[in-house]
Amino acid sequence: MEQASRAVDPASPLGQLATEAGLNLASGAPSREVLTAVLEDLIGVAISTERDIGDVLDFVKRPVAVDDVLVAWNGRIGPIEITGRIDGAVLVGEDGSSLAATTDGATISFDEPLPFGMHTLSVGVAGRESLSTVISAPRSLPEPTPRLWGAFASTFALRGIADVGVGDFSALGQLATSIHKLGGEFVATPPLLPVYLDKPIDISPFTPITRTAWNELHVDLSLVPGAEALGDVVIDPPASTPRLVDYPEVASRQRQSLTTYSKLVRDHPALRGELDRFLVSNPDVARYARFRSLGETLSRDWRRWPAPWRHGDLSNAPVDADIELMHQVGQWLAFNQIERLIDEVRDRGQRLQLELPVGSHPNGFDVWADQRLHMSHTRVHEPTDNTAPGIDWGHLAVRPDRDRRRGHRSFAAAVRHHAQGGFLRIDQISALWRSWVVPDGAETSEGLYLEQPAEELLAIVCLECHRSNAIVTAGNLSSAPAHIRAAMLDLGAMQPLLDGRRSNERAPIDDAVHTSGDAALVHLDDLLARFGPAPSQECDTTQWRVRHPKGVLDDERLREWFTSFVECWTQPAD
């Protein structure tokens, strides 16, 4: 889109509507064309005339009986102001219990602190029911162990005891064991979520198909239930595996093995029973498997599917039963292996840091399953600044008003999914406050910020991390605006993790190593460039593919480095 010479006047009807919708006109200088495109996508109606703009502005300014979301920090919430005559009010807890509210004129109050959880407040106003989600959460995050340290490694890059060409959950567990022997208290890895491995391949873990499942590529088939019967199921990897992950080859081999094994499960009463119980407990996984099957049968772009499948109803869709079963079984195995890994690290006092990306793939399950939550033609970008050009993050923007009407359920599920490891890393923390949104066809510089309900999202983070006793760190916290850094640190989020590798490149190690930060993170992927075999030029320029040498932590030089680092990190500062 061409940039207009004059920005939209904030006092104009269009400017007022943009402000009411949460768009920050002061953050950019979008043309009328760009602003209109974003607004129409955000509110879901056309605003081609001044009358359209006026009608929508009147609608969004209308009084509402009660806010869509309320936050009760530490269970306490002040008198809730209601618009209209109150007929009655009751709070329905997430466990199904009911708590009567006290009404006084146009206010609602609760005499006792609310139990932690995501509850529903039902208010009768002038003969009509209005609903609000009440997030009752501790106003703090779990405290980390003082001076903890751990190691970061990409799971795909690991080589386990049985190397199959890509790292698996068992290899991640083996790394955690090795780090524990060196004194490390956590292991960290990029997102472990499902991505598109068929053509066209899209392997970035930061644009997953969904944020509430796992990547079946990392399932260790040697540990599946009934492994003793798998002699003819698992396809053997090549005798030696390359330095770069060959995703098409590895994914094809894993898929064939999972397909064969899933048929074994189908015909085995005990295993089939376990799978069925898992699907009953995880209904979204069952729906996800049908979605993946239809996508592989028809088209990855679900927008091309016929209705009603395009609109979310797959009850009569012509899914391939074998593909559907393969994804069901793959998720069952992945969930079980992740849970086992988390139990193992927790039993020895460690944590597994799982990273939550900002959004999902536009053609993925999350967007298809909740289409009204996501904008259709507007993406989130990293804004242009004086040091770097803008970057398209690859996912659609969320409509905050519709997210609030749903009680942020999708976000809560994603946080819960990642907090279970005991250590949550939220990528791009500023996105909880604002998103730089750009309509299709426009340049990054033409966008503007869309404000997000940060307090509500932070309350969910505190609640879900309280449930899992998960400590929290945040991506890009050090470069975030001061008010965002202050808010996160006030809640108890960890200071940006000290990069132990960079702080320990000089000898002797200086005082900065043992006086900085709450925790230290040793980035193995980068450290190996110093101690491991020199990567080829192709490796240097190929993201998400470079693998570690086998037995890397047995390297004497690397172990000496760790010993030196740990001694410095754990010794008290003078």
Steps between C-alpha positions, in 0.01 A plus 500: 500500500616850428565720802277809505666831567270587790423284803144448624383766747439330839205735560324396177228232516742249346769595750256470791386158380861385472569614856186332635606178325840508673717631218770743611511772235793669673717193441507539122374708213281262300318628196121502498511198269723299735307602811169412338632159394616423855177628655272304268697184577499577871129571544375272224281749311548729202540872566499643149299815580493761775159367600647152541771642723247692710273198544787276612636771730161529669489122540845464660427791737175348623487430875535138609363350819828347615850474357587183308797423727571592862820434694501407869862531609569273798131410486388852586280711278351836588135590454402430140306783340203380294313701237128448556270350763649187660257209529757268656856372468684174553858389443537154346844362582710309251427189708125551458437633850295815556569803716228755559595862455385792711310762302451858611335736259715493188796312649600139562748392764636187666562479873775238481801456270416301191672166446767511233371405159309622194140546606182628336299785649134492398314826552131556437443854375154622403383149429805400294806295595848644455812288544853591599813291545661559840869412518598448862878472518793558735670830434839337479681224318672204667848590622801337332783333685772760559790489256374213289651416164415278209567428136315582180501265204275454199334160534530428128879546530553236771637153435367237736625150566320383186545781247215507250597817317324746730491547876210350694348535846732230633806690377369809679468292815856372458620860474313588819670209678844612382436860603376380840828315556680828435277681750251654257143550619317535170514435129343733245398441141314684222128428458418128468173559318381337176609661173440420135757242390340407169537716191510797508709447813477764774722392787519820707389407853370854549212456253353171625186330375367518856633614837333216694647185345852359450722427202463133409840510331666486844321185620746225596351191337723269703300594812145462373259263679538153356850575374586130515266448204654772289765303317337555164350840581788740548684589182872493570692825455808512278828374644624856541299819517607834348594819681185667368156361577347361180143580596324343199688172548469488879135607500411244233666221697335605827162530331522153346597352836218682682248392236597135537504523879161672509347200322657276763334716768166484317504119508634467857211526753711622794691760299182612323338545839788720619478710184124542534533613861761754395273639227207529740722698738639711215211568258693773319760240399229292336379805309859592412558154350191533279614846393844369403352207312266716294778750432723227362213362291364827356726801554712645779318831446172430679350814344470295179294228667128476427258611769425382770853356541651840435293640787600245762255209464691184407234253615429387142834590344665241271804454721747221433456270802860377488643854499263604777602200711869567436468854638293378796764243589786742435353752745424230757863388490632857503286603797606190694870546427497870589319424827751226581790734426352772721450249783861384470653847512268609781587194711865604504427867563533629145266692273426480127475845345232497230465801271162645406500675160287807436263347245418216263524419129226670292414164342520316830253340737480785751390756242256261332349388833430857614479710186312792655779541753756571228513779246481380141738727309712667768826362633723577794842645416811610683490876433773674308747697711831679455700178528305241303226465238161371603429128507176315423457256789290273280176489696169682498411761759247414771186710548527609865128569545405151386779348705355674806148378421642146500675560830842455338441123505737429210782697659442332835516155340827587325657632822384191690647275232844659539506567875489130587877469464550730798670776299310714249666726246265742327635607163478871415355610835400844368229326294296463820471880500487586131536353152633681193232417243536532123231417240587282202660706223640768731859552610604442860563872542134572415365312802407608850459350845189313609470516879452175692334440841832444675369480857258224409762301309751541784239378749464183292878453495514538879207262549626223272858526627368486857321175415820348355748673733669633187755778505491747212742678273417707196644546155629848414439623856827692504397704194135543599369843605572591861139461617485146360828401666382649828164320487659162432764540770239619751311175444816301562607412147869426475750756384627433147708185524872561506662353192760287672680422176566862415590599856751220522693556179781681684741334737515542788123539531413848619267602779208558263433127488426467870335836561249519214144378455272248669615211286756403240425331171771317308403502132635166377406559137734800490763367738565201277617729224799560725567149630343272240590434138488815292169508311500535127392820333169335425450432870573862583218621279240228559263559791329223700716226345854496649558206735737441790788253480428169672620480861558872510499528880772235521743740335773571758537866403127558530482332839790714622312807378189395693702434815659844481168667431313324782771582753484866407122517481440336837769677700373799700587845377743703709 
